[in-house]
Amino acid sequence: MSAYDKISDLDFFLKIVEAGSLTRAAILLESSLPSMSRRLSQLEQRLGVKLIDRNARRFKLTEKGIFFLEQSQQIVSLIENMENNLQGQQDFLTGRLRIGSLNQFGKQKLAGWIIEFAEQYPYLKIELLLSDSKVDLMEQELDFSFQIEIPLEADYMSVPVIQGKKIYCASPNYFQKFGKPTNPQNLSDHQCLCLIRNRHTFNEWPFIDSGKNNIIKVTPYLASNSSEIIHKWALDGKGIAYKLNWDIKDDLDSGKLIECLEEFNPLHKSLYMVYLESNYTQPKIKYFADFIVKKMKS
């Protein structure tokens, strides 16, 4: 058996483990379940050990399987690093890069930046996952996350990408029909558009009055887990939204949306690029992080 075939087997095994089941692996690899099962059996027969307990209700690696997984990960990582170091050029990054982002920023800015990056590094497989829910890099196996929250753990790097704030806003048509609130308490008489994240409705809106931080609890007229839907509803004159100003900059500039309660809302928000600091030694992590920093400065 050639060395190439053995490396192919390592990659095959890693994909099975990553998928979490033979059935899901067959779907992802566009193969059949019998074919996947047969190849796994051939691998186990060649090694003389059982790698996966297929009689268990849930996918479970044997002790030998865990050892083989750890060694396979090290070997594949070593091969990737060797290729990068041998080439010594930025245009030969390999492997996979998984990036998570808030919906609107991901579509408006990040997607275009990723295309530029992918054109420079054609051997790198890049995945962009968009969500307005709070993400966990480790749990979701992300290399980067573009998010508002700063992780509390010391081993994360948080690089500010955009500095701005969340603002109260609505369309001119809405204000013409319902009037413009002059203080936060007026919001109880208005139609409020609220974001939902992980089953939590963000209807407690912050403001500052006489130098003190306060909260007003609004009753959602409409709510969605999509910031884009909230944006559209605001443009359509359905109510007042509490939006990140960088998401709606063009609409603010054109007058399609108008800010209100400015004097009660000096609370600033930033968007951060978050990644594990220890991963910066990996070429794909370093090059992408450096690329984003350059885009921020341009």
Secondary structure by P-SEA (a helix, b strand, c coil): ccaaaaaaaaaaaaaaaaaccaaaaaaaacccaaaaaaaaaaaaaaacccccccccccccccaaaaaaaaaaaaaaaaaaaaaaaaaccccccbbbbbbbbcaaaaaacaaaaaaaaaaacccbbbbbbbcccccccccccccccccccccccccbbbbbcbbbbbbbcccaaaaaacccccccccccccbbbbbbcccccccbbbbbcccccbbbbbbcccccccaaaaaaaaaaccccccccccccaaaaaaccccccccccccbbbbbbbcccccccccaaaaaaaaaaaaaaac
